[in-house]
Amino acid sequence: MLDSLLLYIESFNVDRSIAVPVATLLAVLVAMLLIAIVELVTKKILLRSIDHFVAKTASNLDDLLVRYGVFNWIAHLVPPLLAYRMAGTVLQFYPAAVPQVTDGLVIYFAVVVILLLLAVLDVVYEFYSGHPIGMKLPIKSIVQVIKTVVVSIGVVIVISRLLGQSPVVFISGIGAFTAVLLLIFKDSILGLVAGVQLSTNDLVRIGDWITMPKYGADGEVIDISLVTVSVQNFDKTIVVLPAYTLISEGFKNWRGMQESDGRRIKRSFNIDMQSIRFLDGELMKKIEAVQLLKPYLQERFQEITSHNRAVGADEDSPVNGRRLTNLGTFRAYLQAYVHSQSRINTDMMIMIRYLQPDAFGLPCEIYCFTRTKEWAEYEGVQADIFDHIFAVLPWFDLKAYQLQGAAVPPPAVTA
């Protein structure tokens, strides 16, 4: 085609030294006009048709594709592809310029592809951020990792084209600067590695409740980026943690509790050991009126009576044979009381146990799980149980240990 155009120009007695650049210039103008027409048709007709079609669909995905300009970036790929295919023909009389033009087109094409992929990743993040999958996976970190890889590969391709070297040669040359890069970008690299570990191992998600007392973090994770994790505390303050601190120093994630069937109560109170004694007639009569203890007392009376008869125990002294104590009966009452509470999950473990006695009395621990996992309701259930415990202790002639003679704190000074 260009040869025919050259012959046509030379037919007007134009010197070949002038005809060649004129023919090349005309070919370039024709190619640019063709590319402009194709781009105009693509943007004015196809893109408008796509926008019109998207407006009528109920899906949210295609709306996101339009909002982030994915179709626009795809349309931008058409001109460099056409120009790349026509470069050899248009510049056939200037073969030395063809590699330079094609390198420029490759760089332009690579930049457009990078921007296209980044737009697609933004669509993926936007689409899955409100999806149930997005609540289980750290989509933002995953998208940021992929973006980093895409941009890195794109930069390597662009720089290698500018330097006229193969990307493999360029990457091997970077190896000499690895030590310097590791030193300069130490924190970023640590954050990147930690972000990948947090994402791939599903260690933390948006919405998780995590605790890191060293950094004053005790609240809900509201954002997970490639290098940072943002936590909103209960007082609405926000703590931004480097991602690598979660890996290097550890943290407590309450997700297991939130996904379980209940939230654990594990709290103890101290009993004055001087108040522990055997049940006598008067105390027995008072305790027999407790409805929750009637099945227990009936069973224990039969068991103890049978045992004492079998061993021939002298019942005149309470130390002979087996006897009920106010502490053991109180523990049985607590077990029955906790079981009777509708807000306690009776399908999970319920245990009343004694801990190691010390100078502050005998610790008695309540171990059970509430049905609710909401903090305020959980604290209310726990408070109700302990309110009842301290109120009912005197009924069993037991006392809670309280340090005597403790210094009274001075009254608060108000301005």
Secondary structure, 3 states (H helix, E strand, C coil): CHHHHHHHHHCCCCCHHHHHHHHHHHHHHHHHHHHHHHHHHHHHHHHHHHHHHHHHCCCCHHHHHHHCCHHHHHHHCHHHHHHHHHHHHHCCCCCCHHHHHHHHHHHHHHHHHHHHHHHHHHHHHHHHHCCHHHHHCCHHHHHHHHHHHHHHHHHHHHHHHHHCCCHHHHHHHHHHHHHHHHHHCHHHHHHHHHHHHHHHCCCCCCCCEEEEHHHCEEEEEEEECCCEEEEEECCCCEEEEEHHHHHHCCCEECHHHHHCCCEEEEEEEEECHHHCCECCHHHHHHHCCCHHHHHHHHHHHHHHHHHHHHHCCCCCCCCCCCCCEHHHHHHHHHHHHHHHCCCECCCCCCEEEECCCECCEEEEEEEEEECCCCHHHHHHHHHHHHHHHHHHHHHHCCCECCCCCCCCCCCCCCC
